[in-house]
Amino acid sequence: MAPGLCEDVYHKCLEREFDLLDIQYESELEIPLIYKDLNINCKVKCDFLVEHAIIVEIKSVEELHKIHKAQTMNYMNLLKVPKSILVNFNVYNLYSEGTETFVSKDFKKLS
């Protein structure tokens, strides 16, 4: 799939790939947000939680910004998963230009 399409197209295609590869995932997962012991009723959603261990957040933007990275890391920390991957599909080489991986601070401490 070439760059230049809207994020929803890549989202649906990635769901199909996960299904074909029999990879367990949750799409548009609503993340509970607790603030000072109170569940805040707001919609915070990540694109994918894969195998209960990896957040995959997708974008289709000209360039990734710090806010995209912060969003991805916040989802990872809120769900207490070890890893997250930020993917920008609006590039010509997905492997060298389009991905950034983050590891939770809790899991960085492990040997």
DSSP file (Angstrom, degrees, kcal/mol; ACC not computed):
  #  RESIDUE AA STRUCTURE BP1 BP2  ACC     N-H-->O    O-->H-N    N-H-->O    O-->H-N    TCO  KAPPA ALPHA  PHI   PSI    X-CA   Y-CA   Z-CA
    1    1 A M              0   0    0      0, 0.0     4,-0.0     0, 0.0     9,-0.0   0.000 360.0 360.0 360.0 130.3    0.0    0.0    0.0
    2    2 A A        -     0   0    0      1,-0.1     3,-0.4    88,-0.0    90,-0.1  -0.380 360.0 -95.6 -84.6 161.3    1.5    3.3   -1.0
    3    3 A P  S    S+     0   0    0      0, 0.0    87,-0.2     0, 0.0    -1,-0.1  -0.253  92.2  66.7 -68.9 164.5    1.6    6.6    1.0
    4    4 A G        +     0   0    0      1,-0.4     2,-0.2    57,-0.1    86,-0.1   0.422  69.5 113.4 107.1  -0.1   -1.1    9.2    0.6
    5    5 A L  S    S-     0   0    0     -3,-0.4    -1,-0.4    84,-0.2     2,-0.1  -0.589  72.3 -92.6 -98.8 165.7   -4.2    7.5    1.9
    6    6 A C    >>  -     0   0    0     -2,-0.2     4,-1.2     1,-0.1     3,-1.1  -0.368  36.4-109.1 -76.0 158.5   -6.1    8.5    5.1
    7    7 A E  H 3> S+     0   0    0      1,-0.3     4,-2.3     2,-0.2     5,-0.2   0.829 114.1  63.8 -56.7 -36.8   -5.4    6.8    8.4
    8    8 A D  H 3> S+     0   0    0      1,-0.2     4,-2.4     2,-0.2    -1,-0.3   0.852  99.0  54.5 -59.7 -36.0   -8.6    4.8    8.4
    9    9 A V  H <> S+     0   0    0     -3,-1.1     4,-2.2     1,-0.2    -1,-0.2   0.944 110.6  44.7 -62.7 -47.9   -7.6    2.9    5.2
   10   10 A Y  H  X S+     0   0    0     -4,-1.2     4,-2.4     1,-0.2    -2,-0.2   0.859 110.9  55.8 -65.3 -35.0   -4.3    1.8    6.8
   11   11 A H  H  X S+     0   0    0     -4,-2.3     4,-2.1     2,-0.2    -2,-0.2   0.948 109.7  44.6 -61.4 -49.6   -6.2    0.9   10.0
   12   12 A K  H  X S+     0   0    0     -4,-2.4     4,-1.9     1,-0.2    -2,-0.2   0.888 113.7  50.5 -63.6 -39.3   -8.6   -1.4    8.2
   13   13 A C  H  X S+     0   0    0     -4,-2.2     4,-2.2     2,-0.2    -1,-0.2   0.885 109.3  51.0 -66.5 -38.2   -5.8   -3.0    6.2
   14   14 A L  H  X S+     0   0    0     -4,-2.4     4,-2.5     2,-0.2    -2,-0.2   0.880 106.9  53.9 -67.9 -37.3   -3.8   -3.6    9.3
   15   15 A E  H  X S+     0   0    0     -4,-2.1     4,-2.3     2,-0.2    -1,-0.2   0.924 108.9  49.8 -58.7 -43.4   -6.8   -5.3   10.9
   16   16 A R  H  X S+     0   0    0     -4,-1.9     4,-2.7     2,-0.2    -2,-0.2   0.909 109.6  50.6 -62.9 -42.5   -7.0   -7.6    7.9
   17   17 A E  H  X S+     0   0    0     -4,-2.2     4,-2.2     2,-0.2    -1,-0.2   0.920 109.6  50.3 -62.2 -44.0   -3.3   -8.4    8.2
   18   18 A F  H  <>S+     0   0    0     -4,-2.5     5,-2.9     1,-0.2     4,-0.3   0.912 111.9  48.6 -60.5 -41.8   -3.6   -9.3   11.9
   19   19 A D  H ><5S+     0   0    0     -4,-2.3     3,-1.3     3,-0.2    -2,-0.2   0.934 111.1  49.2 -62.6 -46.9   -6.6  -11.6   11.0
   20   20 A L  H 3<5S+     0   0    0     -4,-2.7    -1,-0.2     1,-0.3    -2,-0.2   0.850 115.1  44.3 -62.0 -34.6   -4.7  -13.3    8.2
   21   21 A L  T 3<5S-     0   0    0     -4,-2.2    -1,-0.3    -5,-0.2    -2,-0.2   0.372 110.9-121.9 -91.7   4.3   -1.7  -13.9   10.5
   22   22 A D  T < 5 +     0   0    0     -3,-1.3     2,-0.5    -4,-0.3    -3,-0.2   0.883  54.8 160.2  55.1  43.1   -3.9  -15.0   13.4
   23   23 A I      < -     0   0    0     -5,-2.9     2,-0.3    -6,-0.2    -1,-0.2  -0.838  40.6-125.5 -95.9 128.4   -2.5  -12.3   15.6
   24   24 A Q        +     0   0    0     -2,-0.5    27,-2.9    26,-0.0     2,-0.3  -0.560  45.4 153.2 -75.5 132.9   -4.7  -11.4   18.6
   25   25 A Y  E     -A   50   0A   0     -2,-0.3     2,-0.4    25,-0.3    25,-0.2  -0.988  39.8-139.0-154.4 159.5   -5.5   -7.7   18.8
   26   26 A E  E     -A   49   0A   0     23,-2.0    23,-2.0    -2,-0.3     3,-0.4  -0.996  24.2-149.0-120.5 132.5   -8.0   -5.2   20.0
   27   27 A S  E    S+A   48   0A   0     -2,-0.4    21,-0.2     1,-0.2     3,-0.2  -0.825  74.5   1.7-105.0 139.6   -8.9   -2.3   17.7
   28   28 A E  E    S-     0   0A   0     19,-2.6     2,-0.3    -2,-0.4    -1,-0.2   0.908  85.9-166.8  53.8  45.6   -9.9    1.2   18.9
   29   29 A L  E     -A   46   0A   0     17,-0.9    17,-2.1    -3,-0.4     2,-0.5  -0.477  16.1-132.6 -69.9 125.2   -9.4    0.0   22.5
   30   30 A E  E     -A   45   0A   0     -2,-0.3    15,-0.3    15,-0.2    -1,-0.1  -0.677  19.7-147.1 -79.9 127.3  -10.9    2.4   25.0
   31   31 A I        -     0   0    0     13,-4.0    13,-0.4    -2,-0.5     2,-0.1  -0.835  12.7-125.9-100.5 124.4   -8.3    3.1   27.8
   32   32 A P        -     0   0    0      0, 0.0     2,-0.6     0, 0.0     9,-0.1  -0.452  21.7-152.5 -67.2 140.8   -9.6    3.7   31.3
   33   33 A L  E     -E   40   0B   0      7,-0.5     7,-3.2     9,-0.2     2,-0.5  -0.952  10.5-171.2-121.2 113.6   -8.3    6.9   32.8
   34   34 A I  E     -E   39   0B   0     -2,-0.6     2,-0.5     5,-0.2     5,-0.2  -0.905   3.6-178.1-106.6 125.6   -8.0    7.2   36.5
   35   35 A Y  E >  S-E   38   0B   0      3,-3.0     3,-1.2    -2,-0.5    -2,-0.0  -0.976  72.8 -19.3-126.8 117.7   -7.2   10.6   38.1
   36   36 A K  T 3  S-     0   0    0     -2,-0.5    -1,-0.1     1,-0.3     3,-0.1   0.931 129.0 -50.2  49.9  52.6   -6.8   10.8   41.9
   37   37 A D  T 3  S+     0   0    0      1,-0.2     2,-0.5    -3,-0.1    -1,-0.3   0.600 117.3 113.2  65.2  16.1   -8.7    7.6   42.4
   38   38 A L  E <   -E   35   0B   0     -3,-1.2    -3,-3.0     2,-0.0     2,-0.7  -0.971  68.8-128.0-120.7 130.3  -11.6    8.7   40.2
   39   39 A N  E     -E   34   0B   0     -2,-0.5     2,-0.5    -5,-0.2    -5,-0.2  -0.651  27.0-142.9 -74.4 114.0  -12.5    7.1   36.8
   40   40 A I  E     -E   33   0B   0     -7,-3.2     2,-1.7    -2,-0.7    -7,-0.5  -0.686   8.7-134.5 -82.9 124.8  -12.6   10.0   34.4
   41   41 A N        +     0   0    0     -2,-0.5     2,-0.3    -9,-0.1    -1,-0.1  -0.596  59.8 117.9 -83.7  85.1  -15.4    9.5   31.9
   42   42 A C        -     0   0    0     -2,-1.7     2,-0.9    -9,-0.1    -9,-0.2  -0.972  68.3-105.1-145.1 159.6  -13.7   10.4   28.7
   43   43 A K        +     0   0    0     -2,-0.3     2,-0.5   -13,-0.1    -2,-0.1  -0.763  41.0 164.4 -94.1 103.5  -12.8    8.6   25.5
   44   44 A V        +     0   0    0     -2,-0.9   -13,-4.0   -13,-0.4     2,-0.4  -0.982  16.2 176.5-115.1 117.0   -9.1    7.8   25.3
   45   45 A K  E     -A   30   0A   0     -2,-0.5     2,-0.3   -15,-0.3   -15,-0.2  -0.962  21.9-154.5-128.6 138.3   -8.5    5.2   22.6
   46   46 A C  E     -A   29   0A   0    -17,-2.1   -17,-0.9    -2,-0.4   -18,-0.2  -0.782  25.6-125.2-101.4 155.4   -5.5    3.5   21.1
   47   47 A D  E    S-     0   0A   0     -2,-0.3   -19,-2.6     1,-0.2     2,-0.3   0.957  85.2  -0.8 -64.5 -50.9   -5.5    2.2   17.6
   48   48 A F  E     -AB  27  56A   0      8,-1.3     8,-2.2   -21,-0.2     2,-0.5  -1.000  44.9-162.4-144.4 141.7   -4.4   -1.4   18.5
   49   49 A L  E     -AB  26  55A   0    -23,-2.0   -23,-2.0    -2,-0.3     2,-0.5  -0.989  29.1-158.1-114.0 116.1   -3.4   -3.5   21.5
   50   50 A V  E >>  -AB  25  54A   0      4,-3.4     3,-2.4    -2,-0.5     4,-1.9  -0.845  64.5 -19.8-105.3 125.8   -1.6   -6.5   20.0
   51   51 A E  T 34 S-     0   0    0    -27,-2.9    -1,-0.2    -2,-0.5   -26,-0.1   0.782 110.3 -77.1  52.5  32.1   -1.3   -9.7   22.0
   52   52 A H  T 34 S+     0   0    0     -3,-0.2    -1,-0.3     2,-0.2     3,-0.1   0.691 129.5  72.1  56.3  20.9   -2.0   -7.9   25.2
   53   53 A A  T <4 S+     0   0    0     -3,-2.4    30,-1.3     1,-0.3     2,-0.4   0.578  83.6  53.1-137.9 -19.7    1.6   -6.6   25.1
   54   54 A I  E  <  -Bc  50  83A   0     -4,-1.9    -4,-3.4    28,-0.1     2,-0.5  -0.984  58.3-147.4-134.8 127.5    2.2   -4.0   22.4
   55   55 A I  E     -Bc  49  84A   0     28,-2.1    30,-3.0    -2,-0.4     2,-0.5  -0.777  14.5-165.4 -84.1 131.9    0.4   -0.7   21.6
   56   56 A V  E     -Bc  48  85A   0     -8,-2.2    -8,-1.3    -2,-0.5     2,-0.5  -0.970   6.4-175.5-119.0 114.7    0.4    0.0   17.8
   57   57 A E  E     - c   0  86A   0     28,-2.6    30,-2.9    -2,-0.5     2,-0.3  -0.941   9.8-157.9-111.3 126.3   -0.5    3.6   17.1
   58   58 A I  E     + c   0  87A   0     -2,-0.5     2,-0.3    28,-0.2    30,-0.2  -0.806  13.6 175.0-112.2 148.2   -0.8    4.6   13.4
   59   59 A K  E     - c   0  88A   0     28,-2.7    30,-2.9    -2,-0.3    31,-0.2  -0.925  24.1-157.9-138.0 161.5   -0.6    7.9   11.7
   60   60 A S        +     0   0    0     -2,-0.3     2,-0.3    28,-0.2   -53,-0.2  -0.635  49.1 133.0-139.5  77.9   -0.7    9.1    8.1
   61   61 A V        -     0   0    0     -2,-0.1    29,-0.2     1,-0.1     3,-0.1  -0.835  69.0-111.3-129.8 161.3    1.0   12.5    8.4
   62   62 A E  S    S-     0   0    0     -2,-0.3     2,-0.3     1,-0.2    -1,-0.1   0.897 101.3  -6.1 -60.9 -41.4    3.7   14.4    6.6
   63   63 A E  S    S-     0   0    0     28,-0.0    -1,-0.2    -3,-0.0     2,-0.2  -0.987  74.6-110.1-153.7 149.6    6.0   14.0    9.7
   64   64 A L        -     0   0    0     -2,-0.3     2,-0.2    -3,-0.1    24,-0.0  -0.556  34.9-159.6 -77.7 142.3    5.7   12.7   13.2
   65   65 A H    >>  -     0   0    0     -2,-0.2     4,-1.5     1,-0.0     3,-0.8  -0.716  34.1 -99.9-116.9 169.6    5.8   15.2   16.0
   66   66 A K  H 3> S+     0   0    0      1,-0.3     4,-2.7    -2,-0.2     5,-0.2   0.834 120.4  60.6 -57.6 -34.3    6.7   15.0   19.7
   67   67 A I  H 3> S+     0   0    0      1,-0.2     4,-2.3     2,-0.2    -1,-0.3   0.856 101.7  52.2 -65.6 -34.0    2.9   15.0   20.5
   68   68 A H  H <> S+     0   0    0     -3,-0.8     4,-2.0     2,-0.2    -1,-0.2   0.903 111.9  46.6 -65.6 -40.6    2.5   11.7   18.5
   69   69 A K  H  X S+     0   0    0     -4,-1.5     4,-2.5     2,-0.2    -2,-0.2   0.912 112.3  49.7 -67.5 -43.0    5.3   10.1   20.4
   70   70 A A  H  X S+     0   0    0     -4,-2.7     4,-2.7     2,-0.2    -2,-0.2   0.911 109.8  51.8 -62.2 -42.9    3.9   11.4   23.8
   71   71 A Q  H  X S+     0   0    0     -4,-2.3     4,-2.2     2,-0.2    -1,-0.2   0.933 111.2  47.2 -58.3 -48.0    0.5   10.0   22.9
   72   72 A T  H  X S+     0   0    0     -4,-2.0     4,-1.9     1,-0.2    -2,-0.2   0.909 113.6  47.1 -63.0 -43.9    1.9    6.6   22.1
   73   73 A M  H  X S+     0   0    0     -4,-2.5     4,-2.4     2,-0.2    -1,-0.2   0.870 109.7  54.1 -68.1 -36.0    4.0    6.5   25.2
   74   74 A N  H  X S+     0   0    0     -4,-2.7     4,-2.9     2,-0.2     5,-0.2   0.924 108.0  49.6 -63.0 -43.7    1.0    7.6   27.4
   75   75 A Y  H  X S+     0   0    0     -4,-2.2     4,-2.2     1,-0.2    -2,-0.2   0.927 111.1  50.2 -59.1 -44.8   -1.2    4.8   26.0
   76   76 A M  H  X>S+     0   0    0     -4,-1.9     5,-2.0     1,-0.2     4,-0.7   0.924 114.5  43.3 -59.7 -46.3    1.6    2.3   26.8
   77   77 A N  H  <5S+     0   0    0     -4,-2.4     3,-0.3     2,-0.2    -2,-0.2   0.879 111.8  52.7 -71.0 -38.2    2.0    3.5   30.3
   78   78 A L  H  <5S+     0   0    0     -4,-2.9    -1,-0.2     1,-0.2    -2,-0.2   0.883 116.3  39.9 -63.9 -37.8   -1.8    3.8   31.0
   79   79 A L  H  <5S-     0   0    0     -4,-2.2    -1,-0.2    -5,-0.2    -2,-0.2   0.515 106.4-130.5 -88.8  -5.3   -2.3    0.1   29.9
   80   80 A K  T  <5 +     0   0    0     -4,-0.7    -3,-0.2    -3,-0.3    -4,-0.1   0.913  53.3 149.4  56.3  47.5    0.9   -1.0   31.6
   81   81 A V      < -     0   0    0     -5,-2.0    -1,-0.2    -6,-0.1    26,-0.1  -0.799  51.4-125.9-107.4 155.8    2.3   -2.8   28.6
   82   82 A P  S    S+     0   0    0      0, 0.0    22,-2.4     0, 0.0     2,-0.3   0.721  81.1  26.9 -76.0 -21.4    6.0   -3.2   27.8
   83   83 A K  E     -cD  54 103A   0    -30,-1.3   -28,-2.1    20,-0.2     2,-0.3  -0.974  52.1-171.8-146.3 150.8    6.2   -1.8   24.3
   84   84 A S  E     -cD  55 102A   0     18,-2.4    18,-3.0    -2,-0.3     2,-0.4  -0.993   9.1-156.0-141.5 151.1    4.6    0.5   21.8
   85   85 A I  E     -cD  56 101A   0    -30,-3.0   -28,-2.6    -2,-0.3     2,-0.6  -0.992   4.1-156.5-129.3 126.0    5.2    1.2   18.1
   86   86 A L  E     -cD  57 100A   0     14,-3.1    14,-2.0    -2,-0.4     2,-0.5  -0.905  16.6-168.5-101.1 123.3    4.3    4.4   16.4
   87   87 A V  E     -cD  58  99A   0    -30,-2.9   -28,-2.7    -2,-0.6     2,-0.6  -0.955  13.1-165.7-120.4 126.9    3.8    3.8   12.6
   88   88 A N  E     -c   59   0A   0     10,-3.3   -28,-0.2    -2,-0.5     3,-0.2  -0.939   1.5-172.6-109.6 111.9    3.5    6.6   10.0
   89   89 A F        +     0   0    0    -30,-2.9     2,-1.0    -2,-0.6   -29,-0.2   0.530  67.7  87.9 -81.3  -5.2    2.1    5.2    6.8
   90   90 A N  S    S+     0   0    0    -31,-0.2     2,-0.3   -29,-0.2    -1,-0.2  -0.262  74.0  88.6 -91.4  50.2    2.7    8.4    4.9
   91   91 A V  S    S-     0   0    0     -2,-1.0     3,-0.2    -3,-0.2   -28,-0.0  -0.895  76.3-128.6-136.0 165.1    6.3    7.5    3.9
   92   92 A Y  S    S+     0   0    0     -2,-0.3     2,-0.5     1,-0.3    -1,-0.1   0.766 102.1  39.8 -88.9 -26.5    7.9    5.6    1.0
   93   93 A N     >> -     0   0    0      1,-0.1     4,-2.6     2,-0.0     5,-0.8  -0.875  65.5-173.8-125.7  99.3    9.9    3.2    3.1
   94   94 A L  H  >5S+     0   0    0     -2,-0.5     4,-1.0     1,-0.2     5,-0.3   0.855  82.3  52.2 -59.7 -38.8    8.0    2.1    6.2
   95   95 A Y  H  45S+     0   0    0      1,-0.2    -1,-0.2     2,-0.2     4,-0.2   0.889 121.0  28.0 -71.0 -40.1   10.9    0.2    7.7
   96   96 A S  H  45S+     0   0    0     -3,-0.1    -2,-0.2     2,-0.1    -1,-0.2   0.730 138.2  19.5 -95.3 -22.4   13.5    3.0    7.6
   97   97 A E  H  <5S+     0   0    0     -4,-2.6    -3,-0.2    -9,-0.1    -2,-0.2   0.664 115.8  57.3-116.9 -23.6   11.3    6.1    7.8
   98   98 A G  S  <<S+     0   0    0     -4,-1.0   -10,-3.3    -5,-0.8     2,-0.4   0.401  89.3  64.3-105.0   2.4    7.9    5.1    9.2
   99   99 A T  E     +D   87   0A   0     -5,-0.3     2,-0.4   -12,-0.2   -12,-0.2  -0.956  41.9 179.5-131.8 147.9    8.3    3.4   12.6
  100  100 A E  E     -D   86   0A   0    -14,-2.0   -14,-3.1    -2,-0.4     2,-0.4  -0.985  16.8-152.1-141.0 134.5    9.5    4.3   16.1
  101  101 A T  E     -D   85   0A   0     -2,-0.4     2,-0.4   -16,-0.2   -16,-0.2  -0.847   8.4-168.3-111.8 141.9    9.5    1.9   19.0
  102  102 A F  E     -D   84   0A   0    -18,-3.0   -18,-2.4    -2,-0.4     2,-0.4  -0.958   8.3-152.2-128.4 146.4    9.2    2.7   22.7
  103  103 A V  E     -D   83   0A   0     -2,-0.4   -20,-0.2   -20,-0.2     5,-0.1  -0.968  30.1-108.1-119.2 135.2    9.8    0.6   25.8
  104  104 A S    >>  -     0   0    0    -22,-2.4     4,-1.6    -2,-0.4     3,-0.5  -0.250  22.4-124.4 -59.8 144.2    8.0    1.3   29.0
  105  105 A K  H 3> S+     0   0    0      1,-0.2     4,-0.8     2,-0.2    -1,-0.1   0.831 112.2  56.5 -59.8 -32.7   10.1    2.7   31.8
  106  106 A D  H 34 S+     0   0    0      1,-0.2    -1,-0.2     2,-0.2     4,-0.2   0.853 110.1  43.7 -67.2 -34.0    9.1   -0.2   34.1
  107  107 A F  H X4 S+     0   0    0     -3,-0.5     3,-0.7     1,-0.2    -2,-0.2   0.680 100.5  68.1 -87.9 -18.5   10.4   -2.7   31.5
  108  108 A K  H 3< S+     0   0    0     -4,-1.6    -1,-0.2     1,-0.2    -2,-0.2   0.794  94.5  60.6 -65.6 -27.2   13.6   -0.9   30.8
  109  109 A K  T 3< S+     0   0    0     -4,-0.8    -1,-0.2    -3,-0.2    -2,-0.2   0.700  84.6  98.2 -74.2 -19.9   14.6   -1.8   34.4
  110  110 A L    <         0   0    0     -3,-0.7    -3,-0.0    -4,-0.2     0, 0.0  -0.380 360.0 360.0 -71.5 147.4   14.4   -5.5   33.7
  111  111 A S              0   0    0     -2,-0.1    -1,-0.1     0, 0.0    -3,-0.1   0.473 360.0 360.0 -80.9 360.0   17.6   -7.4   32.9
